[in-house]
Amino acid sequence: MKTMACLAGAVALAVCAGAADRQEAKMEKAIFAGGCFWGVEALFQELDGVVDTTCGYTGGHTANPTYREVCGHGTGHAEAVEVVYDPARVSYEELLLYFWRLHDPTSVNRQGPDVGDQYRSAIFYLNDGQKEAAEKTMPEAQKRWQKPIVTEVVQATTFYPAEEYHQDYFKKHGGHGCHYLRD
């Protein structure tokens, strides 16, 4: 009987330890727009601590928009990337510093050859801490640029995942797009 009680206790401890490990590894989300979502996604996928990315649309007024609708400029949405990350491996502030480097935040509604309001630069914050961090890192990022930063820092609204063919685009098709990390 003592053996059964010890075994039951050991199983309970293992289950509790497993639950604690899962709780410690709680992932967080961030949403960034910096031009065509394919290039933004590809660069975030290279960053240690990023565990998942999803291309999608946010910041507009149309529910469940399609790519064609977003490109038609009537939805108000930006092409954006939802980043799921492990805060034990990469902080939100580090994501922000990376974001400031992977696109031109001084360009209004444009990145490289892509022009339109869906290509605007924006940080869609999910809580007050993210808003404060975005506002805190912007002056440091501004030192890299001669023109003023025009990146919007706005509260996130519903994020709509883009069509499947947009997900992991460069992994599926090769290439790299017009995004690159600036020093």
Contacts in CASP RR format, 6 or more apart in sequence:
PFRMAT RR
TARGET T0000
AUTHOR 0000-0000-0000
METHOD contacts of the structure
MODEL  1
MKTMACLAGAVALAVCAGAADRQEAKMEKAIFAGGCFWGVEALFQELDGV
VDTTCGYTGGHTANPTYREVCGHGTGHAEAVEVVYDPARVSYEELLLYFW
RLHDPTSVNRQGPDVGDQYRSAIFYLNDGQKEAAEKTMPEAQKRWQKPIV
TEVVQATTFYPAEEYHQDYFKKHGGHGCHYLRD
24 88 0 8 1.000
25 86 0 8 1.000
25 88 0 8 1.000
26 87 0 8 1.000
27 51 0 8 1.000
27 52 0 8 1.000
27 84 0 8 1.000
27 85 0 8 1.000
27 86 0 8 1.000
27 87 0 8 1.000
28 84 0 8 1.000
28 85 0 8 1.000
28 86 0 8 1.000
28 87 0 8 1.000
28 92 0 8 1.000
29 82 0 8 1.000
29 83 0 8 1.000
29 84 0 8 1.000
29 85 0 8 1.000
29 126 0 8 1.000
30 82 0 8 1.000
30 83 0 8 1.000
30 85 0 8 1.000
30 92 0 8 1.000
30 95 0 8 1.000
30 126 0 8 1.000
30 130 0 8 1.000
31 58 0 8 1.000
31 80 0 8 1.000
31 81 0 8 1.000
31 82 0 8 1.000
31 83 0 8 1.000
31 123 0 8 1.000
31 124 0 8 1.000
31 125 0 8 1.000
31 126 0 8 1.000
31 156 0 8 1.000
31 159 0 8 1.000
32 40 0 8 1.000
32 44 0 8 1.000
32 80 0 8 1.000
32 81 0 8 1.000
32 83 0 8 1.000
32 95 0 8 1.000
32 99 0 8 1.000
32 122 0 8 1.000
32 123 0 8 1.000
32 124 0 8 1.000
33 40 0 8 1.000
33 58 0 8 1.000
33 78 0 8 1.000
33 79 0 8 1.000
33 80 0 8 1.000
33 81 0 8 1.000
33 119 0 8 1.000
33 120 0 8 1.000
33 121 0 8 1.000
33 122 0 8 1.000
33 123 0 8 1.000
33 124 0 8 1.000
34 40 0 8 1.000
34 78 0 8 1.000
34 79 0 8 1.000
34 80 0 8 1.000
34 99 0 8 1.000
34 102 0 8 1.000
34 103 0 8 1.000
34 105 0 8 1.000
34 111 0 8 1.000
34 119 0 8 1.000
34 120 0 8 1.000
34 121 0 8 1.000
34 122 0 8 1.000
35 78 0 8 1.000
35 79 0 8 1.000
35 103 0 8 1.000
35 110 0 8 1.000
35 111 0 8 1.000
35 114 0 8 1.000
35 118 0 8 1.000
35 119 0 8 1.000
35 120 0 8 1.000
35 121 0 8 1.000
35 179 0 8 1.000
36 79 0 8 1.000
36 111 0 8 1.000
36 114 0 8 1.000
36 119 0 8 1.000
36 177 0 8 1.000
36 178 0 8 1.000
36 179 0 8 1.000
37 55 0 8 1.000
37 56 0 8 1.000
37 79 0 8 1.000
37 80 0 8 1.000
37 81 0 8 1.000
37 162 0 8 1.000
37 166 0 8 1.000
38 55 0 8 1.000
38 166 0 8 1.000
38 169 0 8 1.000
38 170 0 8 1.000
38 177 0 8 1.000
39 102 0 8 1.000
39 169 0 8 1.000
39 170 0 8 1.000
39 176 0 8 1.000
39 177 0 8 1.000
39 178 0 8 1.000
39 179 0 8 1.000
40 80 0 8 1.000
40 81 0 8 1.000
40 102 0 8 1.000
40 103 0 8 1.000
40 179 0 8 1.000
41 53 0 8 1.000
41 55 0 8 1.000
41 81 0 8 1.000
41 168 0 8 1.000
41 169 0 8 1.000
41 170 0 8 1.000
42 169 0 8 1.000
42 170 0 8 1.000
42 171 0 8 1.000
42 176 0 8 1.000
42 177 0 8 1.000
42 179 0 8 1.000
43 98 0 8 1.000
43 102 0 8 1.000
43 179 0 8 1.000
43 180 0 8 1.000
43 181 0 8 1.000
44 50 0 8 1.000
44 53 0 8 1.000
44 81 0 8 1.000
44 83 0 8 1.000
44 95 0 8 1.000
44 98 0 8 1.000
44 102 0 8 1.000
45 53 0 8 1.000
45 168 0 8 1.000
45 171 0 8 1.000
47 90 0 8 1.000
47 95 0 8 1.000
47 98 0 8 1.000
48 89 0 8 1.000
48 90 0 8 1.000
49 85 0 8 1.000
49 86 0 8 1.000
49 89 0 8 1.000
49 90 0 8 1.000
50 83 0 8 1.000
50 84 0 8 1.000
50 85 0 8 1.000
50 90 0 8 1.000
50 95 0 8 1.000
51 84 0 8 1.000
51 85 0 8 1.000
51 86 0 8 1.000
52 83 0 8 1.000
52 84 0 8 1.000
53 81 0 8 1.000
53 82 0 8 1.000
53 83 0 8 1.000
53 84 0 8 1.000
53 168 0 8 1.000
54 81 0 8 1.000
54 82 0 8 1.000
54 84 0 8 1.000
54 159 0 8 1.000
54 161 0 8 1.000
54 162 0 8 1.000
54 167 0 8 1.000
55 79 0 8 1.000
55 80 0 8 1.000
55 81 0 8 1.000
55 161 0 8 1.000
55 162 0 8 1.000
55 166 0 8 1.000
55 167 0 8 1.000
55 169 0 8 1.000
56 79 0 8 1.000
56 80 0 8 1.000
56 81 0 8 1.000
56 82 0 8 1.000
56 159 0 8 1.000
56 160 0 8 1.000
56 161 0 8 1.000
56 162 0 8 1.000
56 166 0 8 1.000
57 65 0 8 1.000
57 70 0 8 1.000
57 75 0 8 1.000
57 77 0 8 1.000
57 78 0 8 1.000
57 79 0 8 1.000
57 80 0 8 1.000
57 118 0 8 1.000
57 159 0 8 1.000
57 160 0 8 1.000
57 162 0 8 1.000
58 77 0 8 1.000
58 78 0 8 1.000
58 80 0 8 1.000
58 124 0 8 1.000
58 156 0 8 1.000
58 157 0 8 1.000
58 158 0 8 1.000
58 159 0 8 1.000
58 160 0 8 1.000
59 76 0 8 1.000
59 77 0 8 1.000
59 78 0 8 1.000
59 80 0 8 1.000
59 122 0 8 1.000
59 124 0 8 1.000
59 154 0 8 1.000
59 156 0 8 1.000
59 157 0 8 1.000
60 75 0 8 1.000
60 76 0 8 1.000
60 77 0 8 1.000
60 78 0 8 1.000
60 157 0 8 1.000
61 75 0 8 1.000
61 76 0 8 1.000
62 69 0 8 1.000
62 74 0 8 1.000
62 75 0 8 1.000
62 76 0 8 1.000
62 77 0 8 1.000
63 158 0 8 1.000
63 160 0 8 1.000
64 160 0 8 1.000
65 75 0 8 1.000
65 77 0 8 1.000
65 160 0 8 1.000
66 163 0 8 1.000
67 162 0 8 1.000
67 163 0 8 1.000
67 166 0 8 1.000
69 75 0 8 1.000
70 76 0 8 1.000
70 77 0 8 1.000
70 79 0 8 1.000
70 118 0 8 1.000
71 118 0 8 1.000
73 116 0 8 1.000
73 117 0 8 1.000
73 118 0 8 1.000
75 118 0 8 1.000
76 117 0 8 1.000
76 118 0 8 1.000
77 118 0 8 1.000
77 160 0 8 1.000
78 117 0 8 1.000
78 118 0 8 1.000
78 119 0 8 1.000
78 120 0 8 1.000
78 122 0 8 1.000
79 118 0 8 1.000
79 119 0 8 1.000
79 162 0 8 1.000
80 122 0 8 1.000
80 124 0 8 1.000
80 159 0 8 1.000
82 159 0 8 1.000
82 161 0 8 1.000
83 95 0 8 1.000
85 92 0 8 1.000
85 95 0 8 1.000
92 129 0 8 1.000
92 130 0 8 1.000
92 133 0 8 1.000
93 133 0 8 1.000
93 136 0 8 1.000
93 137 0 8 1.000
96 123 0 8 1.000
96 133 0 8 1.000
96 134 0 8 1.000
96 137 0 8 1.000
97 137 0 8 1.000
97 141 0 8 1.000
98 181 0 8 1.000
99 123 0 8 1.000
100 137 0 8 1.000
100 138 0 8 1.000
100 141 0 8 1.000
100 144 0 8 1.000
101 181 0 8 1.000
101 182 0 8 1.000
101 183 0 8 1.000
102 179 0 8 1.000
102 180 0 8 1.000
102 181 0 8 1.000
102 182 0 8 1.000
103 111 0 8 1.000
103 121 0 8 1.000
103 179 0 8 1.000
104 111 0 8 1.000
104 112 0 8 1.000
104 121 0 8 1.000
104 145 0 8 1.000
105 121 0 8 1.000
105 141 0 8 1.000
105 145 0 8 1.000
105 149 0 8 1.000
105 150 0 8 1.000
105 151 0 8 1.000
106 145 0 8 1.000
106 146 0 8 1.000
106 147 0 8 1.000
106 148 0 8 1.000
106 149 0 8 1.000
106 150 0 8 1.000
107 121 0 8 1.000
107 150 0 8 1.000
108 120 0 8 1.000
108 150 0 8 1.000
109 115 0 8 1.000
109 116 0 8 1.000
109 117 0 8 1.000
109 119 0 8 1.000
109 120 0 8 1.000
110 116 0 8 1.000
110 119 0 8 1.000
111 119 0 8 1.000
111 121 0 8 1.000
111 178 0 8 1.000
111 179 0 8 1.000
112 178 0 8 1.000
113 178 0 8 1.000
114 178 0 8 1.000
120 152 0 8 1.000
121 149 0 8 1.000
121 150 0 8 1.000
121 151 0 8 1.000
121 152 0 8 1.000
122 151 0 8 1.000
122 152 0 8 1.000
122 153 0 8 1.000
122 154 0 8 1.000
123 130 0 8 1.000
123 134 0 8 1.000
123 151 0 8 1.000
123 152 0 8 1.000
123 153 0 8 1.000
123 154 0 8 1.000
124 154 0 8 1.000
124 155 0 8 1.000
124 156 0 8 1.000
124 157 0 8 1.000
124 159 0 8 1.000
125 131 0 8 1.000
125 134 0 8 1.000
125 153 0 8 1.000
125 154 0 8 1.000
125 155 0 8 1.000
125 156 0 8 1.000
126 156 0 8 1.000
131 153 0 8 1.000
131 155 0 8 1.000
134 153 0 8 1.000
135 153 0 8 1.000
138 149 0 8 1.000
138 151 0 8 1.000
138 153 0 8 1.000
141 149 0 8 1.000
142 148 0 8 1.000
142 149 0 8 1.000
144 182 0 8 1.000
161 167 0 8 1.000
170 176 0 8 1.000
170 177 0 8 1.000
END
